[in-house]
């Protein structure tokens, strides 16, 4: 299901230049992908002093099967707050775009509690993400904590937002192309801008464009910004099948270009 439908603005708007029913990552998948790439966040707890106010702390975070995990000092104010009231949230945000509100972010709410003396899988997940923390992980005034997720709010920039079902969050997996997506986009925009124009002309309604840039790529397809007479417009195209590696993306983009040019000819 395409969750973006829930975030479409009301009122008249231009007809989409592409098939909006093409396979698209769900908001749960987008959110899991986002948090897999960010290692810091803002942990919000209920303050002891002044009592009852939200208290935000900058923390390092990792994820253990979708649950945020932390290595917290017993001396920290947020740890003292959690021992009194386990209710908490953590905000994890991207920092890619120059416009901060265009960046994606995820807020996770639930009960945050200590994991235990050995840390279990929380320890494994945290130290995999933050290996330097191994130096102080066994200090007696540090301990591992887990936030048991109850509610998830995803915002993917302007016009893309929703509350994500807990079950969907647990079942979703980060996109396998997340680590290589930026490289794919940079390569296509720098070396194959003409191919992007051909994709739009052959496979979408953006037939009169002369300038196109790739703005996203995932296992299901890719997104572009096509400059039209009315200004930049989004175009999303689906891959013929899911892809999971950069080499597979390259192969399918080459085949799609051959198909596009054959259709245009």
Secondary structure, DSSP 8 states (H G I E B T S, - for coil): --GGGGG--SS-----SS-TTS----HHHHHHHHHHT--EEEEEEE-TTTTT-EEEEEEE-EEETTEEEEEEETTSHHHHHHHH--EEEEEEE---SSSGGGS-EEEEEEEEEE--SS-HHHHHHHHHH-GGGGGTTTSTTEEEEEEEEEEEEEE-STT-EEEE-HHHHHH----TTTTTHHHHHHHHHHH-HHHHHHHHHHHSS-TT-SEEEEEEE-SSEEEEEEEETTEEEEEEEE-SS---SHHHHHHHHHHHHHHHHHHH-
